[in-house]
């Protein structure tokens, strides 16, 4: 029982750090978009940002899936 609780706690902590890192990257990417495309108030800029992040996320998830398959 203790081992299972410890494993779940480690997963929770790791996930929390991942979320913090993702939020930091989110702010950084938004700042880069504002620098190149103007204020984030513009709907077009935010739409472009959302599309670009979605495309990158899909590519990364696909690549990670391929890596995981090769490791099996």
Protein Blocks (a to p, Z undefined) as FASTA:
>chain_A
ZZmmmmmmmmmmmmmmmmmmmmmmmmmmmmmmmmmnopfkbmklmmmmmmmmmmmmmmmm
mmmmmmmmmmZZ
